[in-house]
Amino acid sequence: MRHAPCCRRLGALLLCAASIAAHAADLTVSAAASLTNAFKELGPVFEAQNSGTTVVFNFGASDALLAQIAKGAPADIFASADQEAMDRADAQKLLVPQTRRNFVSNTLVVITPIDSTLGLTALADLQRPEVKRITLGNAAVPFGRYSRGALEAARLWAAVEPKAVYGQNVRQSLDYVARGEVEAGFVYTTDAAVQKDKVKVAFTVATETPISYPIAAVAGSPNPDAARKFVAFVLSPSAQSIMARYGFGKP
């Protein structure tokens, strides 16, 4: 009986150690919102190949995720929707050297609600008076930079900007169109496919910069080995096949 308190303390310590070990096995992946559906399918596949590792996703706008990481938020992997956000992560020395890889590509499209009768076919059509609200991202998110770049190249930014309804990330803009709150919106091809019962692609938008997604391990990761494995995994044939099913192209 005299040993019972000691046993209880030992048991508590063992449970605490197990909890810490389990937490340490979590792999936190901060990824662009447009990767949500594809990465949610990739997660269990990676876990099956790496027993004891649990993948925890944090999805959002690439720039917002970068700001979180820079402020010390836990992250093992950063996957961005453009090179600019990853370049800034690199400049701030937030990445593990030589782990950065381009792993998929995407395209920009303009979508409308599924029941729209506007018949938009080109960027110039966004000037039409019946197109009153257009959703896109601001300069703080990759799809906003791509959208504005395309409009500026077509000399249409001045005409479209007064109609802009800004989304904090591409999925918010997708929702604006799906709910019929705007007449049109800029999103990625892969996002349009997520709600194809509520939106339709009006036309594809040419971008001056190819839409390429980089991924890298985050410096100071508590799970550096698992982080490197995840980077290699997303480039593997099995992972690339899954990404392709969600509409992503080759890197």
SVG drawing of the C-alpha trace seen along z (x, -y; Angstrom):
<svg xmlns="http://www.w3.org/2000/svg" viewBox="-30 -53 50 55">
<polyline fill="none" stroke="black" stroke-width="0.4" points="0.0,0.0 2.9,-2.3 4.0,-2.1 0.6,-3.1 1.3,-6.9 4.7,-6.2 3.0,-3.9 0.3,-6.5 3.0,-9.1 4.9,-6.7 1.7,-5.9 1.0,-9.6 4.6,-10.2 4.2,-7.4 0.9,-8.8 2.5,-12.2 5.4,-10.8 3.1,-8.9 1.1,-12.1 4.3,-14.1 5.5,-11.3 2.1,-11.3 2.2,-15.1 5.7,-15.0 4.6,-12.5 2.1,-15.1 3.2,-16.6 1.7,-20.0 1.3,-21.0 0.4,-24.7 -0.9,-24.7 -2.7,-27.0 -6.5,-26.9 -6.7,-25.6 -4.9,-22.4 -7.6,-21.6 -9.4,-18.7 -6.4,-17.1 -4.3,-17.3 -7.0,-15.9 -6.9,-12.8 -3.1,-12.7 -2.9,-12.8 -4.2,-9.3 -2.0,-7.8 1.1,-9.4 0.1,-8.2 -0.4,-4.6 3.1,-4.7 4.6,-6.3 3.3,-4.5 3.0,-6.6 2.8,-9.9 -0.4,-11.9 -0.8,-14.7 -2.4,-17.9 -3.5,-20.4 -3.7,-24.2 -5.2,-25.6 -5.4,-29.3 -4.1,-32.1 -0.4,-31.5 0.6,-35.0 -1.4,-34.5 0.2,-31.1 3.7,-32.7 2.9,-35.3 1.9,-32.7 5.1,-30.7 7.2,-33.9 5.6,-34.6 6.4,-31.1 3.2,-29.1 4.0,-25.4 4.6,-24.1 6.7,-21.4 5.7,-22.0 4.8,-25.1 3.0,-24.7 2.3,-27.9 0.2,-28.7 2.9,-30.9 6.6,-31.5 6.4,-35.0 5.2,-33.8 7.8,-31.0 10.5,-33.4 9.7,-35.6 9.8,-32.6 13.2,-31.7 14.4,-35.3 13.3,-35.2 15.3,-31.9 12.1,-30.0 12.9,-27.1 15.2,-24.1 17.8,-24.6 17.5,-22.5 14.1,-21.1 12.1,-23.5 10.4,-21.8 7.7,-22.7 5.1,-20.0 2.0,-21.0 0.7,-23.6 -2.7,-25.2 -4.6,-27.6 -6.7,-30.7 -10.3,-30.9 -13.3,-33.2 -16.4,-31.5 -20.1,-32.4 -23.0,-31.0 -24.3,-27.8 -27.5,-29.5 -25.9,-32.6 -27.0,-33.7 -24.4,-36.4 -22.4,-34.3 -19.0,-35.8 -16.2,-34.6 -13.2,-37.0 -11.8,-39.5 -13.2,-42.4 -16.7,-41.1 -16.2,-42.0 -16.6,-45.6 -20.3,-45.0 -22.7,-47.0 -24.7,-43.9 -21.5,-42.5 -21.8,-44.5 -19.7,-42.5 -16.5,-40.5 -14.7,-38.6 -11.0,-38.2 -8.2,-38.3 -6.2,-41.4 -2.4,-41.7 -1.9,-39.8 -2.9,-36.5 -1.5,-34.6 -4.7,-34.3 -5.2,-38.0 -1.8,-38.8 -2.4,-36.5 -5.9,-38.1 -4.7,-41.7 -1.6,-40.9 -3.9,-39.4 -6.2,-42.4 -3.4,-44.9 -1.8,-43.1 -5.2,-43.5 -5.5,-47.1 -8.7,-46.4 -7.8,-46.8 -9.2,-50.4 -12.5,-49.2 -12.8,-46.1 -11.3,-47.3 -14.5,-49.4 -16.5,-46.1 -14.1,-44.1 -15.4,-42.1 -12.2,-40.7 -11.9,-37.2 -9.5,-36.5 -8.6,-33.3 -9.6,-31.6 -12.2,-29.4 -14.0,-32.4 -14.2,-33.9 -15.5,-30.5 -18.2,-30.6 -19.3,-34.2 -19.9,-32.9 -21.5,-29.7 -24.0,-31.6 -24.8,-34.0 -23.5,-37.0 -21.4,-38.2 -21.8,-37.9 -18.3,-36.5 -15.1,-35.6 -11.5,-34.6 -10.5,-31.2 -8.2,-28.3 -9.5,-25.5 -9.2,-23.1 -11.5,-25.2 -14.1,-25.5 -14.2,-21.7 -15.0,-21.5 -18.4,-23.1 -19.2,-22.3 -22.9,-21.8 -23.0,-25.5 -20.5,-27.3 -19.4,-27.0 -16.2,-28.1 -16.8,-31.0 -13.3,-31.1 -9.6,-30.4 -7.4,-33.4 -3.8,-33.6 -1.3,-34.6 2.1,-36.2 3.6,-34.0 2.9,-30.3 0.9,-29.2 3.3,-26.9 3.1,-25.6 6.3,-25.2 6.6,-23.1 9.4,-23.1 10.2,-21.9 10.1,-24.6 13.2,-25.4 13.0,-24.4 10.4,-21.7 10.1,-19.2 9.8,-16.4 12.5,-17.2 12.7,-13.6 8.9,-13.3 8.9,-16.8 11.5,-15.7 9.5,-12.5 6.3,-14.5 8.1,-16.7 9.3,-13.6 5.9,-12.0 4.0,-14.8 6.3,-14.3 5.8,-10.5 3.8,-9.0 1.0,-7.9 0.6,-11.4 0.9,-13.1 -1.9,-10.8 -4.2,-12.0 -3.3,-15.6 -4.1,-15.1 -7.6,-13.8 -8.3,-17.1 -7.2,-19.0 -3.7,-19.9 -1.0,-19.8 2.5,-18.6 5.1,-20.9"/>
</svg>
